[in-house]
Amino acid sequence: MRLILEKRPQASRLMYFSSPLLAIVLTVIVGGLIFAAMGQPPLRALYLYFIDPITNLWSIEEVLVKATPLILIGVGLAVTFRANVWNIGAEGQLTAGALMGSIIPILFTSWQSPLALFCMLVMGMIGGALLAAIPALLKVRFGVNEILTSLMLVYIVHLLLDWLVRGPWKDPFGYNFPKSIGFDDWHLLPTFGDGRVHLGLVIAIIIALILYWVMARTIKGFEVRVIGAAPRAGAFAGFSQAKMVWFCFLLSGGLAGLAGIIEVAGTIGQLQPNISPSYGFTAIIVAFLGRLNPIGVIFAGLLLAVSYIGGEGVQIELGMSDKTTQVFQGMLLFFILMCDTLIHYRLRFLKGNGGQL
Amino acid sequence: MRKFFGVAAAVLMASAVSVSVMADDKLKVGFIYIGPPGDHGWTYQHDQGRIALAESLGDKVETVYVENVPESQDAERTITRLARQGAGLIFTTSFGYMEPTIKVAEKFPEVKFEHATGYMQADNVSTYSARFYEGRYVIGQIAAKMSKTGTAGYIGSFPIPEVVRGINSFLLGAQSVNPDFKLKVVWVNSWFDPGKEADAAKVLISQGADVITQHTDSTGPVQVAEEQGVYAFGQASDMSAFAPKALLTSIVNNWGDYYIERTQAVLDGTWESGDTFGGMSANMVNMADFVNMPADVAAMAEETTAAITSGDLHPFTGPIYKQDGSLAVGAGEVLDIGTMLGMNWYVKGVDDQL
């Protein structure tokens, strides 16, 4: 008996919606087996990993804090990937946004008004969009592969941040440690109560909803989908591929930059060499897990955040290595991509060898 | 702007704050690590301290640790989590955890915190560190005796006073043997990055350094030294197993005694906030065996170690000249502790700029 993949006459709607769920189920099953193999009670470990983080207010807050940048970057990337434009450098655009937005709290410390915070957010967006404009320009003018250029810029802007916090922006009273001054209260995002959830979460959700509406209800959204699905059809309809590259890079870069300044002004409160544990790269997983749909991205961002917080809980409660978190995230993406195959293909069992090799 | 939503949401959050419960009558002691215990360096030694604590106080304590905690906003959450889960005493073992530790300590006044190598204290936050520079002086002397090129290579993490102090002490030790001794420095901007550390070692060797030393946590550099046939020193932990031919000795940090003492103080109810800065005499810094060197060099190293331990020798005894040639410490004087803790200048002979 053989097992073959057969192309479906048309994409399966059932699988379209159930593939992420199937992927999660498979991750849970294989994850349980891994826990069992490591000598841990699988049910307890899975409970700590996926359920415990959402059982009390404190860890729910932490999940929301963690999900905020993932959602913001993820929705921009979802639109971009939908148009078949490949911005892999969101991590760098996040850093650029953090740098640009931090000009106000670091160099204009005395400007204390609500307007200062607003300007920081706008400058963060501009910073991210400016960096993203480089791969867009290279792509449109010279046909340079945007995957490479956007990725390489990540390392350049990281080094720029490193130089700034080590040199001109170093806290003069910080004992030479590479970090900027702590931001003034006026330059920090308001938080909800005494917790760590900040205004950034609200901004992220609103932007996700707006982008959902744009994609579903506007000509621009239609244009993105057409160019992504069939570039030639888009060209016949009068849609410009070059303008689409610009639109996608400026949008996703701007949102990544916004996520950067929100992370700095919302949770860290100063510039330092490490401002992001690879949010820009994790957001790629988030975009795909959310089916490149802005609403889906919200849930995907929350799920990945739960896996971070849960992974930490497993580490403390069961004394397991932090590598388990990474293994879980890797498995999740792997199973998603695997299950997505089932949208366009179906499995068939053939009796005998079917006369073929 | 911070307090903008304060009143509205305070009610909502009120139920979430401060629910820390003491797990039966055992004292839960938490540790936050910058790397994995398997780094065989800095974190490894802290974990050895934790194990010593668990063995010594047995069923009176329960120890937990979290590894690979980045010095970013994640640190604050991780420390909070330990406090919420009932830890009564928490050791945060890297410089970058300083502000997060202080922030969390404000929210959990009943929990005791101990931050390694920092300078910010509070009623429930102590600081502790070790005089690693004492060991640096000893290995500096050995390096000057063993080097043929008269140049050593130093792999630095971050240019904070603790690290700069080690670099200066190393070179002062070396210059006490060979006044023309030179030192090259490469910064890797990380405490633990085996790949980067190894690359830095290769760069230094290609620039003529034939002795490698490091203020980073992995065994990468000593392994490169072993491959390329130059000498090296172990950092934080005895690394001789990773470079049996290249390693001359290691500076070994001993945290176990301190952890046991502080934990006992919490159990007895006598814990008080303070600052501890212990060296060889306090048994917080030890030297591993002196190997791969002639007997007279080993004898000199033994002698220097004994002199520092007894207090007869202080590495920062004048005359000490800064890089620009100006006199920093007059002949016969000893550098004051304040300058030492905030050190941000190199001594003469360091081939690097801060």
Interface residues (C-beta under 8 A of the other chain):
Chain A: N56 L57 W58 E61 E62 V65 P114 L117 D162 R166 Y175 N176 F177 P178 G182 D185 W186 H187 L188 L189 P190 T191 F192 G193 D194 G195 R196 L199 E263 T267 I268 Q272 P273 N274 I275 S276 P277 I309 E312 G313 Q315 I316 G319 S321 D322
Chain B: M1 R2 K3 F4 F5 G6 A8 A9 A10 L12 M13 A14 S15 A16 V17 V19 P36 V64 Y65 V66 E67 N68 P70 E71 S72 Q73 D74 E76 R77 T78 T80 R81 L82 R84 Q85 F95 G96 E99 K107 Y119 F158 P159 I160 P161 V164 N189 G342 N344 L354
